[in-house]
Amino acid sequence: SIGHRDKDNLNPYLIHEGEVAALSSLIAAMTVVCGGQRSAKVEEAFSMFDADGDGYISLHEMTEYLTTIVSIFAKSGVDVGDVASVAANMARQAFSKADSRNDGRISLAEFK
């Protein structure tokens, strides 16, 4: 996790304290993608989206997570356009492809 001293180094990229945790999650996600077995990577990525820990990803959870990721890119100087719109569109597209049961939520099995 990101320590107090590290937060000061990140401040040029962050607007408020809550995004430090999100950046920590992004770093953890990149670590997961870079090493380990595929099944462990998928489960870890799923848990990052499943904010309430109910075993499913809602459209709201996906949108919130992607908003944070897009926001971090925007704050680092990448021209992403309107953060909320871009994240919402990405979430809707990804969600519609992944929700194969059309039940308004994505299970771990669907996410795989």
C-alpha positions in Angstrom: 0.0 0.0 0.0 1.1 3.6 -0.5 2.6 5.2 2.6 2.1 8.7 3.9 5.5 9.9 2.4 4.5 8.5 -1.0 1.3 10.5 -1.0 3.3 13.7 -1.1 5.2 12.5 -4.2 1.9 11.8 -5.9 0.2 15.1 -5.3 0.9 16.6 -8.7 -1.4 13.9 -10.1 -4.1 13.8 -7.5 -6.9 16.2 -6.6 -8.1 14.6 -3.4 -7.0 12.1 -0.8 -9.4 9.4 -1.9 -7.6 8.9 -5.2 -4.5 7.7 -3.4 -6.3 4.5 -2.7 -7.4 4.2 -6.3 -3.9 4.8 -7.5 -2.7 2.1 -5.1 -5.3 -0.2 -6.7 -4.1 0.7 -10.2 -0.5 -0.2 -9.2 -1.7 -3.4 -7.7 -3.6 -4.2 -10.9 -0.5 -3.6 -13.0 1.5 -5.8 -10.7 -1.1 -8.6 -11.1 -1.0 -8.3 -14.9 2.8 -8.5 -15.0 3.3 -11.8 -13.1 1.7 -14.9 -11.7 -0.8 -17.4 -13.1 -3.6 -16.3 -15.3 -6.4 -17.6 -12.9 -4.9 -15.6 -10.0 -4.6 -12.5 -12.2 -8.3 -12.8 -13.3 -9.5 -13.2 -9.8 -7.5 -10.2 -8.5 -8.7 -8.0 -11.4 -12.3 -9.1 -10.6 -11.9 -8.2 -7.0 -10.7 -4.7 -7.9 -13.9 -4.1 -9.8 -16.2 -5.8 -7.2 -16.0 -2.9 -4.7 -18.7 -4.2 -2.4 -17.3 -7.7 -2.3 -20.7 -9.4 -3.2 -19.1 -11.6 -5.8 -20.5 -9.6 -8.8 -19.5 -6.5 -10.7 -22.3 -4.0 -11.2 -22.3 -1.4 -14.0 -21.9 1.2 -11.3 -18.8 -0.5 -9.8 -17.3 -0.9 -13.3 -18.0 2.8 -14.1 -16.6 4.0 -10.8 -13.4 2.0 -11.3 -12.9 3.1 -14.9 -13.6 6.7 -13.9 -10.7 6.5 -11.5 -8.4 4.9 -14.1 -9.3 7.4 -16.8 -9.0 10.3 -14.3 -5.5 9.2 -13.4 -4.5 9.2 -17.0 -6.1 12.6 -17.5 -4.2 14.1 -14.5 -0.9 12.7 -15.8 -1.3 14.8 -19.0 -3.1 12.3 -21.4 -5.9 14.0 -23.4 -8.8 11.7 -22.7 -11.6 14.2 -23.2 -14.4 14.2 -20.7 -13.4 11.7 -18.0 -16.9 10.9 -16.9 -18.2 10.3 -20.4 -15.3 8.3 -21.5 -15.4 6.1 -18.5 -19.2 5.6 -18.7 -18.9 4.6 -22.4 -16.1 2.2 -21.7 -18.0 0.7 -18.8 -21.2 0.3 -20.8 -19.4 -1.4 -23.7 -17.4 -3.7 -21.5 -20.4 -4.5 -19.4 -22.6 -5.4 -22.3 -20.0 -7.8 -23.7 -19.3 -9.4 -20.3 -22.8 -9.7 -18.9 -23.6 -12.8 -21.0 -26.5 -13.8 -18.7 -28.1 -10.3 -19.2 -28.9 -10.2 -15.5 -27.3 -6.7 -14.8 -24.3 -8.0 -13.1 -21.1 -9.8 -14.0 -20.0 -13.0 -12.1 -16.5 -14.2 -11.9 -17.3 -16.9 -14.4 -18.5 -14.3 -16.9 -15.5 -12.1 -16.2 -13.1 -14.9 -17.1 
